[in-house]
Amino acid sequence: MGYMDLKEGKTASASDYFRRAPVAFGTTGLAMVEYTLGHERESQQLMAELKEKYAVGFAYQIAQASAWRGDKDGAFEWLEHAYDQHDAGLYRLRYDPMLAGLHDDPRFAALVKKMGFSE
């Protein structure tokens, strides 16, 4: 629900959902909320925490937050980590609204093909 609210611009509600989520998911969401609110420093601190504590097992979520923040290179770097880790989040790759900003990048089509997803 937090992701949906964030996508709809309901940052207060999204923040509430993310604060109640399991810690790694919550940190991911809050990094995106803080970025949306223009709190770059707070968002960056949350991203650093994600990368330090949850690089293994939450690479897909780090890619989501990177994409939301407009960091395409970072998002693709973390999607590659997710691929290498066989991250279950990758099944949402083509339809995840948090990754919508990546769809026009040739690296996205290459990853979709690499994953073996149909066009």
Secondary structure, 3 states (H helix, E strand, C coil): CHHHHHHCCCHHHHHHHHHHCCHHHHHHHHHHHHHHCCCHHHHHHHHHHHHHHHCCCCHHHHHHHHHHCCCHHHHHHHHHHHHHCCCHHHHHCCCCHHHHHHCCCHHHHHHHHHHCCCC
